[in-house]
Amino acid sequence: MVDFVRHGATEWSSSGRYTGRTDLVLSPIGRCEAAAVGEQIRCGDYDVVWSSPLLRSVETAALAGFDPRIDERLAEFDFGDLEGRRWEELSVDVQGSLVDFDSFVAPGGESVVEFKTRVLSWWDDLEPGRHVAFCHGGVIRVVQRHLGADGLVATGSVVSLGAPDNSAGPGVPG
């Protein structure tokens, strides 16, 4: 079982800006979200606690009361030239590609294919047991889509995926 925690809010996420690899700290609201997540999952009895290397995820884990193992593969999608921009600032063509998702390539950043390969290599390497991963909306979405689901996850939220004991592997929705 993996509990995915999307990091708390940042100034950019609260204002609708695309935030990939820009390394931002949590906003005051995000710090409150992180503390609340800690109360929600504190009794999770996790075998391994993971985090993206980005500050907003590491800070969320710390404020939630955890000392995570950092894995670069949990870093958010690299939006390249789109970093810091809002939806309405994007061209219609870029908006269409983003909606399509699977074929999107960020100008000056990474492709969704590269992103999926990176994230799913982490997923496939998981040992059986209970895990919590402090990460990003894009990372969570990749795993959800891999399992046949989809959806956007609010900051400071928890999504549980996988078999409780991983007996059928981490790729089984739970």
Secondary structure, 3 states (H helix, E strand, C coil): CEEEEECCCCHHHHCCECCCCCCCCCCHHHHHHHHHHHHHHCCCCCCEEEECCCHHHHHHHHHCCCCCEECHHHCCCCCHHHCCCEHHHCCHHHHHHHHHCCCCECCCCCEHHHHHHHHHHHHHHCCCCCEEEEECHHHHHHHHHHCCCCCCCCCCCEEEECCCCCCCCCCCCC
